[in-house]
Amino acid sequence: MSVQQKEECHRKVTAHIVKRLHPFSEVESPTFRDMVKTLNPKYTPPSRDYLSNTLIPSWYKVEKANVITELSEVSAVALTCDGWSSITQDHYLTITAHYIAEGKMQQKVLKTKAVYKAQTGCVVAEEISDVLSEFGISDKIVAVTVDNAANMDVAIKHM
């Protein structure tokens, strides 16, 4: 199996795991490995460690660059910002961009990030601003939708 063929198989396995929201451990399950071996005896799927530490970060880097390029070509972006807590009470912020590209409405989750600081409006404003800068859209925001949390209203007013 050539290096290119192996890399293509790795990309397809990565896409399968990510897009279908399978756990990373799927690549090490006996049934998955048996299926892959049946389909191509010369291919060995990646380990969970290689998938999570190499393949997915590489894919993310390419996809992020594609989103940044696409966003550079639009003039107006609307945002949805949502702060939420996990079942273990860890705090997260998700920022989604909505825009029109090639005549079609698009939406991309720019980032879901853990927020370890106090959930004040100023902190949330800083977190949102950092993501907007990272994607090069700070000056393109025309509307923002937030949940009914007071700190989100303060964050948007602060920005």
C-alpha atoms as one frame of an Amber mdcrd trajectory, in Angstrom:
protein
   0.000   0.000   0.000   1.475   3.364  -0.990   1.870   6.247   1.444  -0.796
   8.195  -0.464  -3.261   5.305  -0.233  -2.611   4.946   3.493  -3.110   8.694
   4.035  -6.355   8.602   2.045  -7.611   5.685   4.162  -6.651   7.592   7.322
  -8.611  10.635   6.063 -11.682   8.480   5.410 -11.489   6.831   8.838 -11.073
  10.256  10.471 -14.066  11.642   8.572 -16.141   8.607   9.563 -15.321   9.011
  13.248 -15.763  12.791  13.333 -18.806  13.234  11.123 -20.720  10.333  12.642
 -19.734  11.415  16.189 -18.262   8.021  17.010 -15.994   7.693  20.030 -12.288
   7.712  19.183 -12.016   4.238  20.712 -14.002   2.941  17.719 -10.770   2.616
  15.710  -9.456   0.097  18.231 -12.589  -2.008  18.508 -12.187  -5.578  17.229
 -15.242  -5.357  14.969 -14.044  -2.131  13.317 -10.557  -3.550  12.777 -11.999
  -6.790  11.415 -14.226  -4.877   8.982 -11.299  -2.743   7.771  -9.074  -5.804
   7.391 -11.779  -7.477   5.295 -12.108  -4.407   3.071  -8.351  -3.967   2.662
  -5.993  -6.484   4.276  -3.014  -4.177   3.615  -4.419  -1.272   5.644  -4.020
  -0.930   9.397  -6.304   1.687  10.913  -4.781   4.334  13.195  -4.665   3.949
  16.949  -6.947   6.063  19.103  -3.908   8.082  20.199  -2.777   8.764  16.621
  -6.333   9.649  15.612  -6.866  12.117  18.450  -3.380  13.647  18.586  -2.399
  13.727  14.909  -5.149  13.031  12.385  -7.985  15.068  13.881  -5.812  18.129
  14.697  -4.434  18.052  11.141  -7.923  17.837   9.694  -9.123  20.634  11.991
  -6.261  22.877  10.843  -7.255  22.413   7.179 -10.977  22.896   7.858 -10.327
  25.997   9.973  -8.218  27.502   7.179 -11.067  26.790   4.729 -13.577  28.542
   7.010 -11.257  31.541   7.445 -10.857  31.782   3.660 -14.611  31.536   3.127
 -15.294  34.166   5.806 -12.729  36.512   4.251 -14.934  36.682   1.161 -18.155
  37.710   2.937 -19.074  41.201   4.058 -21.572  40.475   6.833 -21.727  37.829
   9.538 -24.381  37.181  12.163 -23.458  35.299  15.316 -25.144  32.988  17.729
 -23.364  32.857  21.097 -24.392  30.422  23.777 -22.917  29.821  27.198 -23.728
  26.461  28.722 -22.645  24.073  31.453 -21.901  20.380  31.167 -23.397  17.807
  33.491 -20.258  18.189  35.629 -20.817  21.970  35.757 -17.896  22.836  33.475
 -18.633  26.073  31.602 -18.452  26.342  27.816 -19.034  28.982  25.187 -20.087
  28.123  21.632 -19.904  30.701  18.855 -21.596  30.044  15.516 -21.276  32.244
  12.427 -24.165  32.639   9.973 -23.549  34.207   6.568 -24.379  34.048   2.889
 -21.798  32.563   0.523 -22.414  31.809  -3.142 -26.079  32.725  -2.681 -26.659
  30.182   0.080 -27.072  30.601   3.807 -24.109  29.014   5.604 -23.458  28.344
   9.246 -20.264  27.208  10.898 -19.503  26.572  14.529 -16.371  28.639  14.953
 -15.472  27.344  18.361 -16.734  25.615  21.448 -14.349  26.388  24.233 -14.105
  25.779  27.920 -14.254  28.961  29.963 -12.407  28.643  33.241 -12.770  32.238
  34.415 -15.801  33.719  36.145 -18.729  34.001  33.741 -18.962  37.797  33.892
 -20.055  39.820  30.893 -16.548  41.269  30.480 -14.946  37.815  30.463 -17.472
  36.485  27.948 -16.944  39.581  25.750 -13.203  38.927  25.774 -13.685  35.256
  24.893 -16.015  36.111  21.990 -13.707  38.881  20.745 -10.741  36.495  20.755
 -12.621  34.022  18.549 -13.764  36.764  16.158 -10.179  37.975  15.824  -8.934
  34.426  15.303 -11.311  34.032  12.343 -10.767  37.566  11.015 -14.385  38.698
  11.300 -14.312  41.277  14.114 -15.383  44.056  11.755 -18.045  42.023   9.883
 -20.570  41.382  12.660 -24.030  42.763  11.874 -26.171  40.882  14.411 -25.738
  38.693  17.484 -28.248  36.324  19.025 -27.676  35.178  22.603 -29.590  33.201
  25.175 -31.426  34.922  28.024 -28.441  34.972  30.400 -27.711  38.460  31.714
 -23.941  38.019  31.289 -24.397  37.421  27.542 -26.345  40.680  27.197 -23.599
  42.507  29.082 -20.933  40.849  26.910 -22.535  41.997  23.663 -23.043  45.545
  24.985 -19.432  45.557  26.162 -18.187  44.526  22.724
